[in-house]
Amino acid sequence: MAAKRKKNLIQFLILIVAVIAVVAGSIAFQNWWNSRPGPEPDQVTIKANGQQIKPYMVCEPGVDCPEGEVPQISVGADDTLKIEVPKDIYDHDWSVLKIYDDPAANSQQYFKSHEAKEVEIKGSADGEPRPRLVVVEVSTVLIGHDAAGVETPYTVVWSINAA
């Protein structure tokens, strides 16, 4: 009887150790998963009407920034430009600047973290042929690494020429 009891106690202790190992392993994996580095700011793309758009500018604050190329997407007066941002952007504050051929129609929208994953912009501000959408810019601040490998904030802007 004592041998059976000892065997049950050993099995119970092995079960407790296995449960502790599984819990510790899952906590370690979750911490690693949540703290792994995201992509560098110049690698983050947005989608505009399904087309991948690379950043137009990626700059450290206070540094002169080289401008990139601005992709052109055809957006008619009756059309809508749909912009989708990835989690790397929508889990931060971000904004959309809409520039029309009439400065009075220009506007900017600000979004808080997780407030929006996409935005739709009309080709004409009032549904009329004018004012017509000319440029859309999405901007946010992302953390990247400088030349020395130090984490640094970057202002990132994606620009779209809505022809």
URNORRA-V260389 format. One record per residue. PSI is psi in whole degrees, -180 to 180 (999 if undefined). OMEGA is omega as a letter, one per 20 degrees, with the letter a starting at -180 (none if undefined). Layout:
psi & omega
PSI & OMEGA
PSI & OMEGA
//
This chain:
psi & omega
-40 & a
-34 & a
-39 & r
-40 & r
-40 & r
-40 & r
-43 & r
-40 & r
-42 & r
-43 & r
-41 & r
-43 & r
-39 & r
-41 & r
-44 & r
-45 & r
-41 & r
-43 & r
-44 & r
-42 & r
-43 & r
-45 & r
-46 & r
-41 & r
-42 & a
-36 & r
-43 & r
-43 & r
-44 & a
-42 & r
-42 & r
-46 & a
-44 & a
-23 & a
3 & r
147 & a
145 & r
-178 & r
156 & r
149 & a
-35 & a
-6 & r
-8 & a
128 & r
155 & r
169 & r
134 & r
113 & a
40 & r
-8 & a
133 & r
131 & a
124 & r
160 & r
142 & r
-40 & r
140 & r
111 & a
145 & r
146 & r
135 & r
5 & a
139 & r
138 & a
127 & r
142 & r
146 & r
-167 & r
146 & r
116 & r
152 & a
130 & r
128 & a
122 & r
108 & r
170 & a
-33 & a
-3 & a
171 & r
138 & r
118 & a
120 & r
127 & r
133 & r
144 & r
172 & a
-33 & r
-24 & r
-51 & a
-8 & r
11 & r
173 & r
141 & r
165 & a
160 & r
123 & r
126 & r
121 & a
126 & a
169 & r
-4 & r
111 & a
-25 & r
-21 & a
-10 & a
146 & r
165 & r
137 & r
139 & r
139 & r
137 & r
170 & r
129 & r
16 & r
-36 & a
146 & r
-13 & a
162 & r
143 & r
132 & a
128 & r
147 & r
-22 & r
135 & a
-35 & a
10 & a
-1 & r
169 & r
-27 & r
150 & i
143 & a
143 & r
131 & a
-50 & a
144 & r
133 & r
132 & r
133 & a
151 & r
177 & r
127 & r
156 & r
129 & r
-168 & a
136 & r
-173 & a
-27 & r
0 & r
11 & a
138 & r
132 & a
143 & r
143 & r
136 & r
125 & a
133 & a
130 & r
129 & a
142 & a
127 & r
112 & a
87 & a
999 & none
//
